[in-house]
Amino acid sequence: MSPSTREDVILQLDRVDTALEAPEADKAAILREAVEWLADHPPKKAADALYYRDRLDVIRERHGAA
C-alpha cells in the first residue's frame, strides 16, 4: 500500500477512539483492525510509526481494552 499521511492516520485513530466509545463495541476486534490498518498503511516518515502506535496504546488504555 502507499504510505499514509499524518492526517490519514490521525483520522483513522480518531475513528477507532470513537468506535470504542460505543457500549456494544467489540473492543478486541476494533483494536485488531486498527493494528492491521496501521501495518497496511505505513507512514511516509518511518519515525511517525512509533508515535502512532503509542497513540493507539493510549486509546486502548483509556477504554480499558488492555
N, C-alpha and C positions, 0 to 999 in steps of 0.2 A: 504494500500500500504506500501511497505517497505520504511524506511527512505532514504532520498536522501543525497548525499554527497554535500559538498560545491561546488565542480566542476560542478555537475549536475545542481545546482540552478543557478550558475553564467552563465553557458552556456545557460540555458533557459532564463534568464533575458537579456542576450545579443541578443538572437533571438527576444525577444519582442521588444527591443530597435531598432533593425534593421527593423523589420516589421513595426514599427510605422513611419519610415522614408519614406516609400512609399507614394507618393501623393494620391493614391487611397485607402489608408489604412482605414479600419473601426476601428478607434481607440477605440471606446467603446467596440466592440467585442473582439479585441485583448487584451485589459486590463482585461476584464471579464474572458477570458480564462486563462490569466496569474494568476489571483487571484485564480481561480479554480485549476490550476495546483499546485500552492503553497500549497493549502489546501489538495490536494490529495497526495502530496509528502513532508511530514513534514521532517525537517532537523534532522540529527542524534543528534545534540545538540540543545535543545529547545531554548537556548539563541540566536541562529542564526536566528530564525524566525523573530524577531523584525528587525534585520539588513536587511533581505531580503525584508520585507515589506517597510522599509524606502527607500531602493534602488529602489523598484518599484515606490514609490511615486515620487522620483527624476526623474525617467524616464518619468512618467506621466506628471509632471510639465514641463519638458524640451520640450516635444512635444505638449504642450498646450492642453492636454486632461484632464484637471482637472475636 
